[in-house]
Every structure is written in C-alpha cells, then in structure tokens.
Amino acid sequence: MDCSLCNPSSIPKPTEGVSGTIKVPMNTTPPTIAVIAGSTREGRFSDQAAAWVAAELVKHGATAEVIDLRDYDMPFFNESVSPAMLTTPYTHEAVVRFTAKIKSADAFVMVAPEYNHSTTAVLKNALDWVYREWNQKPVAFVSYGSVSGSRAVEHLRLIAVELQMAPIRNAVHISGDKYFGMRGGSMTAAELFASLQKPVDGMIEQLLWWTHALKAARG
Ligand SMILES: Cc1cc2nc3c(=O)[nH]c(=O)nc-3n(C[C@H](O)[C@H](O)[C@H](O)COP(=O)(O)O)c2cc1C
C-alpha cells in the first residue's frame, strides 16, 4: 500500500511545503507557554500530564507554567455581555486573575480529558470567560481516553478557531490501551510519558514555530 503520509517523518514541517521562502523572525526571548490542566476532579490525571508537558517545554527552551483550573474558582459564565463585546472588564476576582494569566502567555497546551465525547465542562467554561486574551495565539493539545481523547480535541479545535486561536496539527493522543492500562497498574505514569517522547517532541516543535511566528506578527 502506498502510504507516504503514514510515516510521520514524511509529513512536511510548517516551514516546508507551503513556501520554502517563508522566514519567520525568531524572537530570542523564550516564549511563555501556559499548560492548562483540563480537569479538576478528585483523582484526575490532567495535573500529571500538564506537569510532564511543562517539563518537556522547558527542555525545548520555553518558559512553561501550569494553569490549574482548581486555582480559579470561576462561576459558570453568567454575564450579560460576552467577552468578545466587552468594554468594561469583568470584576469576579478569579476571572480577573485568570484573564491576566491568559494575557501573559504567548501560547497554550490544553490537556484535554474526554468527558462524554467532548471536552470537560470546566475547561469549556474557562474558555468562555475570556476572548481577546486568547486571540492570535497558538494552541496544542494532549489528550487521553478510549479513542485517545480525540473527540474532545476535535471539539476544542473548533472552539479555538472561534476564539481566533491557531490550533496546531500535531498533538499527543494517549491511546485507551496505554492510558487505561496505566491507570490499572500495567505501567507507571513516568513509563507512559517516556513512551510518548516522539509525539511530544513533534508537537512542541510545531507549537514553538507558531508561537514565534504569531508573537512576531502580534508585534
Ligand atoms: C463524566 C465523565 C465522562 C467520561 N466520558 C468519557 C468519554 O466519553 N470517552 C472516554 O474515552 N472516556 C471518558 N471518561 C473516562 C475518562 O477518560 C477518564 O476518567 C479520565 O481519567 C478523565 O480525565 P481526568 O482523570 O483528568 O479527569 C469519562 C469520565 C468522566 C468522569
């Protein structure tokens, strides 16, 4: 079977294929990338995955910070004006802090558990509270679940576009076999993460390209 695209190494990098002449001025300041742990329940896995991705980002030269939604006790969105139309900033203390945190980041990795074939309510609510501060920034995804959390990520990609973000192609999708096996004791979380080195490197490589490109474009 001819399957040139089955081999990840044959997939063009963002700098290839579209135009060999595209040159992005690379900002020398390390970009700040926020990793959002997408669940808050007792016994969650998203905090472990977020800490791992943050450490991998640092290895690639980025400044990384984990955003734990447990630290931002935001109500379900209940304002009369949507954040896209906002002229007077919201005043809820946790929303103000969360918005400032999003503003300070150049890019995001969303750790996306799959709840009922979609993203978690707590992550969607956090996305809904902010608008301009998400705009024109790239986002990558790490997911897990029976079909690798891919349904949650596909929904998040659509949401990200409406938030004027740039969802990047490469993601880390942890298969159900591996993920639920690890939860059942077949391997440790460290062993699971070690098995994901290639996809996480590929994801970070793409994310950094877009981070530098969009940071330069935002000025
Ligand atoms: C409310 C709820 C709904 C879930 N729905 C799905 C689902 O649709 N697909 C799936 O693969 N796993 C589903 N799961 C299992 C999750 O993949 C698993 O519990 C995972 O650990 C959740 O991420 P977390 O530990 O970070 O919360 C669901 C779990 C919960 C709590």
The ligand as a Tripos MOL2 file, in Angstrom:
@<TRIPOS>MOLECULE
LIG
   31    33     1     0     0
SMALL
NO_CHARGES

@<TRIPOS>ATOM
      1 C1        -18.0040   12.4830   33.3700 C.3       1 LIG1
      2 C2        -17.0550   11.5760   32.6360 C.ar      1 LIG1
      3 C3        -17.2920   11.2560   31.3210 C.ar      1 LIG1
      4 C4        -16.3870   10.4610   30.6200 C.ar      1 LIG1
      5 N1        -16.6010   10.2330   29.2910 N.ar      1 LIG1
      6 C5        -15.6390    9.6110   28.5750 C.ar      1 LIG1
      7 C6        -15.7520    9.5330   27.1600 C.ar      1 LIG1
      8 O1        -16.6840    9.9910   26.5490 O.2       1 LIG1
      9 N2        -14.7390    8.9430   26.4700 N.ar      1 LIG1
     10 C7        -13.6440    8.4200   27.1120 C.ar      1 LIG1
     11 O2        -12.7450    7.9240   26.4400 O.2       1 LIG1
     12 N3        -13.5190    8.4710   28.4490 N.ar      1 LIG1
     13 C8        -14.4840    9.0570   29.1940 C.ar      1 LIG1
     14 N4        -14.3710    9.1430   30.5490 N.ar      1 LIG1
     15 C9        -13.2270    8.4790   31.2000 C.3       1 LIG1
     16 C10       -12.0270    9.4240   31.2200 C.3       1 LIG1
     17 O3        -11.2930    9.2580   30.0410 O.3       1 LIG1
     18 C11       -11.1250    9.1100   32.4220 C.3       1 LIG1
     19 O4        -11.8820    9.1270   33.6140 O.3       1 LIG1
     20 C12       -10.0250   10.1300   32.5320 C.3       1 LIG1
     21 O5         -9.1970    9.7660   33.6250 O.3       1 LIG1
     22 C13       -10.5950   11.5330   32.7700 C.3       1 LIG1
     23 O6         -9.5800   12.5100   32.8750 O.3       1 LIG1
     24 P1         -9.1960   13.1380   34.2880 P.3       1 LIG1
     25 O7         -8.6520   11.9860   35.1160 O.co2     1 LIG1
     26 O8         -8.1340   14.1510   34.0040 O.co2     1 LIG1
     27 O9        -10.4240   13.7110   34.8910 O.co2     1 LIG1
     28 C14       -15.2530    9.9230   31.2820 C.ar      1 LIG1
     29 C15       -15.0360   10.2320   32.6270 C.ar      1 LIG1
     30 C16       -15.8980   11.0600   33.2890 C.ar      1 LIG1
     31 C17       -15.6180   11.4150   34.7310 C.3       1 LIG1
@<TRIPOS>BOND
     1     1     2 1
     2     2     3 ar
     3     2    30 ar
     4     3     4 ar
     5     4     5 ar
     6     4    28 ar
     7     5     6 ar
     8     6     7 ar
     9     6    13 1
    10     7     8 2
    11     7     9 ar
    12     9    10 ar
    13    10    11 2
    14    10    12 ar
    15    12    13 ar
    16    13    14 ar
    17    14    15 1
    18    14    28 ar
    19    15    16 1
    20    16    17 1
    21    16    18 1
    22    18    19 1
    23    18    20 1
    24    20    21 1
    25    20    22 1
    26    22    23 1
    27    23    24 1
    28    24    25 2
    29    24    26 1
    30    24    27 1
    31    28    29 ar
    32    29    30 ar
    33    30    31 1
@<TRIPOS>SUBSTRUCTURE
     1 LIG1         1 GROUP 0 **** ****
